[in-house]
Amino acid sequence: MSKEQDLKYIKDFSKITISSVCEELNIDRSNILAGRASEKNTKAVKQKIIEKLNALEG
């Protein structure tokens, strides 16, 4: 990878936040972080984070 590609990857990685994922899924971030969210919502947030990370690779 070139320096420019590495820098783009780093910048795109930094855009992935729990807040942005929760907002996108319409899930309350505080419930996720406090462990009060349902198993379904917790898994949805985890899956979305994985999807976003995988998208960086491709």
FIKOLZA-1660 file (N, C-alpha, C; in steps of 0.1 Angstrom, whole numbers, plus 5000, padded with zeros to 4 digits):
% residues 58
   i   px   py   pz ch aa at
   1 5008 4988 5000  A  M  N
   1 5000 5000 5000  A  M CA
   1 5009 5013 5000  A  M  C
   2 5004 5022 4993  A  S  N
   2 5011 5035 4993  A  S CA
   2 5008 5043 5006  A  S  C
   3 5016 5053 5008  A  K  N
   3 5013 5062 5020  A  K CA
   3 4999 5068 5019  A  K  C
   4 4995 5072 5007  A  E  N
   4 4982 5078 5005  A  E CA
   4 4971 5068 5009  A  E  C
   5 4972 5056 5004  A  Q  N
   5 4962 5046 5007  A  Q CA
   5 4962 5043 5022  A  Q  C
   6 4974 5042 5028  A  D  N
   6 4974 5040 5043  A  D CA
   6 4967 5051 5050  A  D  C
   7 4970 5063 5046  A  L  N
   7 4964 5075 5053  A  L CA
   7 4948 5075 5051  A  L  C
   8 4944 5071 5039  A  K  N
   8 4929 5071 5037  A  K CA
   8 4923 5060 5046  A  K  C
   9 4930 5048 5047  A  Y  N
   9 4925 5038 5056  A  Y CA
   9 4923 5043 5070  A  Y  C
  10 4934 5049 5075  A  I  N
  10 4934 5054 5088  A  I CA
  10 4922 5064 5091  A  I  C
  11 4921 5073 5081  A  K  N
  11 4910 5083 5082  A  K CA
  11 4896 5077 5082  A  K  C
  12 4894 5067 5073  A  D  N
  12 4881 5060 5072  A  D CA
  12 4879 5052 5085  A  D  C
  13 4889 5046 5090  A  F  N
  13 4888 5038 5102  A  F CA
  13 4883 5047 5114  A  F  C
  14 4889 5059 5114  A  S  N
  14 4885 5068 5125  A  S CA
  14 4871 5073 5125  A  S  C
  15 4865 5072 5113  A  K  N
  15 4851 5076 5112  A  K CA
  15 4841 5066 5117  A  K  C
  16 4846 5054 5120  A  I  N
  16 4837 5043 5126  A  I CA
  16 4836 5045 5141  A  I  C
  17 4825 5049 5145  A  T  N
  17 4823 5051 5160  A  T CA
  17 4810 5044 5164  A  T  C
  18 4810 5041 5177  A  I  N
  18 4798 5034 5183  A  I CA
  18 4786 5044 5181  A  I  C
  19 4789 5056 5183  A  S  N
  19 4778 5066 5182  A  S CA
  19 4772 5066 5168  A  S  C
  20 4781 5066 5158  A  S  N
  20 4776 5067 5144  A  S CA
  20 4768 5054 5140  A  S  C
  21 4773 5043 5145  A  V  N
  21 4767 5030 5142  A  V CA
  21 4753 5030 5149  A  V  C
  22 4752 5034 5161  A  C  N
  22 4740 5034 5169  A  C CA
  22 4730 5043 5162  A  C  C
  23 4734 5055 5158  A  E  N
  23 4726 5064 5151  A  E CA
  23 4720 5059 5138  A  E  C
  24 4729 5052 5131  A  E  N
  24 4725 5046 5118  A  E CA
  24 4714 5035 5120  A  E  C
  25 4715 5028 5131  A  L  N
  25 4706 5017 5134  A  L CA
  25 4694 5022 5143  A  L  C
  26 4694 5034 5147  A  N  N
  26 4684 5040 5155  A  N CA
  26 4683 5032 5169  A  N  C
  27 4695 5030 5175  A  I  N
  27 4696 5023 5187  A  I CA
  27 4703 5033 5197  A  I  C
  28 4698 5033 5210  A  D  N
  28 4703 5042 5220  A  D CA
  28 4717 5038 5224  A  D  C
  29 4727 5046 5221  A  R  N
  29 4741 5043 5224  A  R CA
  29 4743 5040 5239  A  R  C
  30 4737 5048 5248  A  S  N
  30 4739 5046 5262  A  S CA
  30 4734 5033 5267  A  S  C
  31 4724 5028 5261  A  N  N
  31 4719 5014 5264  A  N CA
  31 4729 5004 5260  A  N  C
  32 4735 5005 5249  A  I  N
  32 4745 4996 5244  A  I CA
  32 4757 4996 5254  A  I  C
  33 4762 5007 5257  A  L  N
  33 4774 5008 5265  A  L CA
  33 4772 5004 5280  A  L  C
  34 4759 5006 5284  A  A  N
  34 4756 5002 5298  A  A CA
  34 4752 4987 5299  A  A  C
  35 4750 4981 5288  A  G  N
  35 4746 4967 5288  A  G CA
  35 4731 4965 5290  A  G  C
  36 4723 4975 5288  A  R  N
  36 4709 4975 5289  A  R CA
  36 4701 4971 5276  A  R  C
  37 4708 4972 5265  A  A  N
  37 4702 4969 5252  A  A CA
  37 4699 4954 5251  A  A  C
  38 4689 4952 5243  A  S  N
  38 4686 4938 5240  A  S CA
  38 4697 4931 5233  A  S  C
  39 4697 4918 5233  A  E  N
  39 4707 4910 5227  A  E CA
  39 4706 4912 5211  A  E  C
  40 4694 4914 5206  A  K  N
  40 4692 4917 5192  A  K CA
  40 4699 4930 5188  A  K  C
  41 4697 4940 5196  A  N  N
  41 4703 4953 5193  A  N CA
  41 4718 4953 5195  A  N  C
  42 4723 4946 5205  A  T  N
  42 4737 4945 5207  A  T CA
  42 4744 4938 5195  A  T  C
  43 4738 4927 5191  A  K  N
  43 4743 4920 5179  A  K CA
  43 4743 4928 5167  A  K  C
  44 4732 4936 5165  A  A  N
  44 4731 4944 5153  A  A CA
  44 4742 4955 5153  A  A  C
  45 4746 4960 5164  A  V  N
  45 4756 4970 5165  A  V CA
  45 4770 4963 5162  A  V  C
  46 4772 4952 5168  A  K  N
  46 4784 4944 5165  A  K CA
  46 4786 4941 5150  A  K  C
  47 4775 4936 5144  A  Q  N
  47 4775 4932 5130  A  Q CA
  47 4778 4944 5121  A  Q  C
  48 4772 4956 5124  A  K  N
  48 4774 4968 5116  A  K CA
  48 4788 4972 5117  A  K  C
  49 4794 4972 5129  A  I  N
  49 4808 4975 5130  A  I CA
  49 4817 4966 5122  A  I  C
  50 4814 4953 5122  A  I  N
  50 4822 4943 5114  A  I CA
  50 4820 4947 5099  A  I  C
  51 4808 4950 5095  A  E  N
  51 4806 4953 5081  A  E CA
  51 4814 4965 5077  A  E  C
  52 4814 4975 5085  A  K  N
  52 4821 4987 5082  A  K CA
  52 4836 4985 5082  A  K  C
  53 4841 4976 5090  A  L  N
  53 4856 4973 5090  A  L CA
  53 4859 4965 5077  A  L  C
  54 4850 4956 5074  A  N  N
  54 4853 4948 5062  A  N CA
  54 4852 4956 5050  A  N  C
  55 4844 4967 5049  A  A  N
  55 4843 4976 5038  A  A CA
  55 4856 4983 5036  A  A  C
  56 4863 4986 5047  A  L  N
  56 4876 4993 5046  A  L CA
  56 4886 4984 5038  A  L  C
  57 4885 4971 5040  A  E  N
  57 4895 4962 5033  A  E CA
  57 4893 4962 5018  A  E  C
  58 4880 4964 5014  A  G  N
  58 4877 4962 5000  A  G CA
  58 4877 4974 4992  A  G  C
% end
